[in-house]
Amino acid sequence: MMAGMKRAALFLIAGPVGIAAYGLVRLWGRSDGVYGPGFDWQAAHLVALAGMVCFVPAVLALSRLLPRSRWRDGVVALTLVGLAATMVQFGADIVEGLLAADRAEMSALGADFKDIPGVEVAFYDVVPQFFFLGLVVLAGMLAARRRLPWWSVPLLLGGIVLPVVTLDLLPIAGLCMLAALAPALPLVGEQGERAESPVTVH
């Protein structure tokens, strides 16, 4: 049962930690005044991509703490669509970093990708925001049913807004998101235990 609990809760921890780690690696990469392309760029974006991947089972686990409804399923779908778009964005950044010889070429490759009709809206400006919007709404639904404390919602929102001010605040943003979602860890763990418990037929 402990193994089930750890597996169920791991993703909920790993998603926000991935955002914090991305911010830390990014700060380290920028410390010498040259950030990308290169090892620091790839490391930061790979960590961020891993965090986004972990958010997929985390969002699904959180949603299962709520009763089934079209509203819940719609919010989850919105969140996952935003996550998918964010993954494409990070994936594109990784590919551009691999192909480019220097920062100018990497910027040119990024501009070429964004020039494809619909790309900037789908993978940069609009659709990725669905992830953050959906996560806040999901947290609000959990708080309404007392599956999360009331303060989780403003703390989560604060963590999401911080990088808008400056990406240098990404480590703090990830920690805020982790603190906001952490109260759900015992519930997610119990859910994982139930899912792995054998069914006894009488």
C-alpha positions as CSV (number, residue, x, y, z in Angstrom):
1,M,0.0,0.0,0.0
2,M,2.9,2.4,0.7
3,A,4.2,1.8,-2.8
4,G,0.8,2.6,-4.2
5,M,0.6,5.8,-2.1
6,K,4.1,6.9,-3.2
7,R,3.4,6.3,-6.8
8,A,0.0,8.1,-6.7
9,A,1.5,11.2,-4.9
10,L,4.8,11.3,-6.7
11,F,3.4,13.0,-9.8
12,L,1.7,15.7,-7.8
13,I,5.0,16.5,-6.2
14,A,7.1,16.2,-9.4
15,G,5.1,18.6,-11.5
16,P,5.6,21.7,-9.4
17,V,9.2,20.6,-8.6
18,G,9.9,20.4,-12.3
19,I,8.8,24.0,-12.7
20,A,11.0,25.1,-9.7
21,A,14.0,23.1,-11.1
22,Y,13.5,24.6,-14.5
23,G,13.8,28.0,-12.9
24,L,16.9,27.1,-11.0
25,V,18.7,25.6,-14.0
26,R,17.7,28.6,-16.1
27,L,19.2,31.0,-13.5
28,W,22.3,28.9,-13.5
29,G,22.5,29.0,-17.3
30,R,22.1,32.7,-17.4
31,S,24.7,33.4,-14.7
32,D,27.5,33.6,-17.3
33,G,25.5,35.9,-19.5
34,V,25.1,33.2,-22.2
35,Y,22.0,31.1,-22.1
36,G,21.4,28.8,-25.1
37,P,21.9,27.0,-27.2
38,G,24.0,24.5,-25.2
39,F,23.8,22.1,-22.2
40,D,22.2,24.7,-19.9
41,W,19.4,25.4,-22.3
42,Q,18.7,21.7,-23.0
43,A,18.9,20.8,-19.3
44,A,16.5,23.5,-18.3
45,H,13.9,22.7,-21.0
46,L,14.2,18.9,-20.5
47,V,13.5,19.4,-16.8
48,A,10.5,21.6,-17.6
49,L,9.2,19.1,-20.1
50,A,9.5,16.3,-17.6
51,G,7.5,18.5,-15.1
52,M,4.7,19.1,-17.6
53,V,4.5,15.3,-18.3
54,C,4.2,14.6,-14.6
55,F,1.3,17.1,-14.4
56,V,-0.8,14.9,-16.6
57,P,-1.3,12.1,-14.1
58,A,-1.3,14.7,-11.3
59,V,-4.3,16.5,-12.8
60,L,-6.1,13.2,-13.4
61,A,-5.4,12.2,-9.8
62,L,-6.8,15.5,-8.5
63,S,-9.9,15.2,-10.7
64,R,-10.7,11.8,-9.2
65,L,-11.1,13.5,-5.8
66,L,-14.2,15.1,-7.2
67,P,-17.5,13.4,-8.2
68,R,-17.9,12.7,-11.8
69,S,-19.6,15.5,-13.8
70,R,-19.5,17.1,-17.2
71,W,-18.1,20.2,-15.6
72,R,-15.3,18.3,-14.0
73,D,-14.5,16.5,-17.2
74,G,-14.6,19.7,-19.2
75,V,-12.1,21.4,-16.8
76,V,-9.8,18.4,-17.0
77,A,-10.0,18.3,-20.8
78,L,-9.2,22.1,-20.9
79,T,-6.2,21.6,-18.5
80,L,-4.8,18.7,-20.5
81,V,-5.1,20.5,-23.8
82,G,-3.1,23.4,-22.3
83,L,-0.6,20.9,-21.0
84,A,-0.2,19.3,-24.4
85,A,0.4,22.8,-26.0
86,T,3.0,23.6,-23.3
87,M,4.8,20.3,-24.1
88,V,4.9,21.2,-27.7
89,Q,6.4,24.6,-26.8
90,F,9.1,23.1,-24.7
91,G,9.8,20.4,-27.3
92,A,10.2,23.1,-30.0
93,D,12.6,25.0,-27.8
94,I,14.7,21.8,-27.3
95,V,14.8,21.1,-31.1
96,E,15.7,24.6,-31.9
97,G,18.5,24.5,-29.3
98,L,19.8,21.3,-30.9
99,L,19.7,22.7,-34.5
100,A,21.1,26.2,-33.8
101,A,24.8,27.0,-33.7
102,D,24.3,30.2,-31.6
103,R,21.6,32.3,-29.9
104,A,20.8,34.4,-33.1
105,E,20.2,31.2,-35.1
106,M,18.1,29.8,-32.3
107,S,16.0,32.9,-32.2
108,A,15.6,32.8,-36.0
109,L,14.5,29.2,-35.9
110,G,12.0,30.1,-33.2
111,A,10.6,33.0,-35.3
112,D,10.3,30.7,-38.3
113,F,8.2,28.2,-36.2
114,K,6.0,31.0,-34.9
115,D,5.4,32.3,-38.4
116,I,3.5,29.1,-39.3
117,P,-0.2,30.1,-39.2
118,G,-1.8,29.2,-35.9
119,V,1.4,28.1,-34.1
120,E,1.8,31.2,-32.0
121,V,-1.8,31.0,-30.8
122,A,-1.8,27.2,-30.3
123,F,1.5,26.8,-28.6
124,Y,2.6,30.1,-27.1
125,D,0.1,32.9,-26.5
126,V,-3.3,31.3,-25.8
127,V,-3.7,27.5,-25.6
128,P,-0.9,26.9,-23.0
129,Q,-2.7,29.2,-20.7
130,F,-5.6,26.7,-20.5
131,F,-3.3,24.5,-18.3
132,F,-2.9,27.2,-15.7
133,L,-6.6,28.3,-15.9
134,G,-7.8,24.8,-15.6
135,L,-5.5,24.0,-12.7
136,V,-6.8,27.0,-10.8
137,V,-10.5,26.1,-11.5
138,L,-9.8,22.5,-10.5
139,A,-8.2,23.7,-7.2
140,G,-11.3,25.9,-6.6
141,M,-13.6,22.9,-7.1
142,L,-11.5,20.9,-4.7
143,A,-11.5,23.8,-2.2
144,A,-15.3,24.1,-2.5
145,R,-15.6,20.4,-1.4
146,R,-13.0,20.9,1.3
147,R,-10.5,18.6,-0.5
148,L,-8.1,21.5,-0.4
149,P,-8.0,24.4,2.0
150,W,-9.3,27.8,0.8
151,W,-5.8,29.3,0.8
152,S,-4.6,26.8,-1.8
153,V,-6.4,28.7,-4.6
154,P,-4.8,32.2,-4.1
155,L,-1.4,30.6,-3.4
156,L,-1.7,28.6,-6.6
157,L,-2.8,31.6,-8.5
158,G,0.1,33.6,-7.1
159,G,2.6,30.9,-8.2
160,I,1.1,31.1,-11.7
161,V,1.3,34.9,-11.9
162,L,4.9,35.3,-10.5
163,P,6.6,34.2,-13.8
164,V,4.6,36.7,-15.7
165,V,6.4,39.4,-13.7
166,T,9.8,37.8,-14.4
167,L,10.9,34.3,-15.3
168,D,13.5,34.6,-12.6
169,L,10.7,33.9,-10.1
170,L,10.1,30.5,-11.5
171,P,11.7,28.6,-8.6
172,I,9.4,30.5,-6.1
173,A,6.5,29.9,-8.4
174,G,7.1,26.1,-8.4
175,L,7.3,26.0,-4.7
176,C,4.1,28.0,-4.3
177,M,2.3,25.5,-6.6
178,L,3.7,22.6,-4.6
179,A,2.6,24.2,-1.3
180,A,-0.9,24.9,-2.7
181,L,-1.4,21.3,-3.9
182,A,0.4,19.5,-1.1
183,P,-2.7,19.3,1.2
184,A,-4.2,16.9,-1.4
185,L,-1.3,14.5,-1.1
186,P,-2.8,12.3,1.6
187,L,-6.1,12.1,-0.3
188,V,-4.3,11.2,-3.6
189,G,-2.2,8.6,-1.7
190,E,-5.4,7.0,-0.3
191,Q,-6.8,7.0,-3.8
192,G,-3.7,5.2,-5.1
193,E,-4.0,2.6,-2.3
194,R,-7.6,1.9,-3.2
195,A,-6.7,1.6,-6.9
196,E,-4.0,-1.0,-6.2
197,S,-5.9,-3.0,-3.5
198,P,-7.0,-6.4,-4.8
199,V,-10.7,-6.9,-5.2
200,T,-12.0,-9.7,-3.0
201,V,-15.0,-11.7,-4.4
202,H,-17.2,-13.2,-1.7
